[in-house]
């Protein structure tokens, strides 16, 4: 029973966050759109996309949890209680901390393939070759999406900045 309440609260939280994002997007569109004429996406459309995604995911999650039979739900909870999930989560947190350090030193472009490679290995991708290919593909996809299409500034890294100065 406790697992069901937790899963329902998770779904409700996703829906509430989605509604808050959509509401903020509408507020930005109505009151501040004049300031964002230089950017087609602007923060309002971007937040609308994220909020709508959260809202849809939350609703789908709620419906799947409500339709799931208790025996299936309990077996899923029992599986998640194993230490493997905790070790995997701790490993991902460690890799994320390493990524934050490496991104500050070497920049996004050099540190991201390493991060994705390690994250995929921790998450259970067995093949090193496939992990490397997947890691490089994800780094390139994020580079294209966020830097080239959305204009987000990613860290260049202090070592790369020193190299630009002639050191």
N, C-alpha and C positions, 0 to 999 in steps of 0.2 A: 504493500500500500504506500509506503514511504517513497518508493521509486516512482510511482505514478504521480504523486504530488510534486516531486522534484521535476519530473519531465514536463508536467503541465505548467509549472512555474517558469521553466526554461522557455517554453513556447510562448507564454504570455509576455515574458520579458522581450523576446524577439519582436513580437507584434507591437508592444509599447515603444520600443526603440525605433521601429519602422515608422510608426505614426509620428513620433517626435521629429524624425528626419524629414518626412514629407511636409510636416507643418513648418519646419524651419526653411525648407526649400521654397514653399509658397510665400513665406514672409520675406525672404530675400528677393524673390521675383517681384513682389508688389512694391516693396519699399526701397530696394537698393539696386535694382537692375540697371539703372542709369550709369552706375559706377563700373559696370562689368561689360561695357560695350566692346571692349577690345578682345574679349574672349568669348567665343561662341558657347563653349560649355559653361564657363563661369562656375562659381561655387554653387549656384542655385540648381542648375541642371545635374551637376555631379551628385549633390546631396539628394536630389530627387531620385536618381538612379539607385544610389545606395539604400535609401529609405524604402523605396518600392521593393527592392530585392529582399531586404530584411523582413518587410511586411509579408511578402509572398512566402518566404522560407518559414517564417513563424506560423503562418496559417496552415501550410502543408504539414509542418512538424506537429502542430496541435492535432490535426485530423488523423495523422498516422498513429500518434500515441493513443488517441481515444479509440481508434478502431482495432488496435493491437490486443490480442488476447492476453490475459494475465500470465498464463504459463510461459508464453514467449517472452514477455517483458521481464519476468523474474529470471529466466535463464540468461537474458542479456545482461541484467544487473549482476548476476553471479559471475559471469565472465569478466565483467569490468572490475570486479573486486580483486582479481588476481594481481600479483605484483608486477607482472609484465607491463601493464598499462602505466603504472607509476614510474617504472624504470624508463620506459619510452618517453613519458612526459618530461622526466628529469633530464634525459638526454637531449630532447628538443630544446628545453630551456637553456642548457649548456651551450648547444650549438648556436642558439639565437644570441646569447651573450658573446660568443666568439665572433659571430657575424657583425654585431654592433662594433666590436673593437676593430675587426679587419676593415669594415667599411670606412671607419674614421681614418685608418692608416693608408689603405690601398684603394679606396673608392669602391663604388658600386660594381663597376665592370669587372674588376679582378676578384672581389670577395663573393659576389653572388653565385657563380658556378660552384665554388667550394661549399657555400652554405647549402645550396640545393642538393648537391651530391650527398653531403652528410645527412641532411634531413630525410632524403629518400631512403638512404641505407637504414636509418633508425626506424623509419616507418615500415620497413619490411620489403623494400625492393631488393631482390636477391642478387641480381646480376650487377657487377660493377660497371660493365660496359653500358648497360641500359641506364644505370644511375648517372653516369657521366653524360651520356647523350641527353637524358631528360633534364639534368641540371643546367647544361649549356642552353638547351632549347628554352627552358623557363627564364633564364637570365636574359636571353635575347628577346623573348616575347615581352617581358616586363620593360626592358629597355625601349623597345619600339612603342609599346602602349603608353607608358608613363612619361618618358622623356621626349620622344619624338612627336607623339600625337597629342598628349595632354599638357606637355610643357612643364612637367614637374621637375624640380631641380633635385637630383640625387647627389649624395656626397661624392666628391672627386678624390678625397684622401689627402692627408698631409704630405705623404711621401711623393705623390704625383705633383702636388703644388710646389714642393721643393725642387723637383726635377724641371719644372717649368721656369724656375728662377735661375737655373744654370748650376745648381749644386750637384 
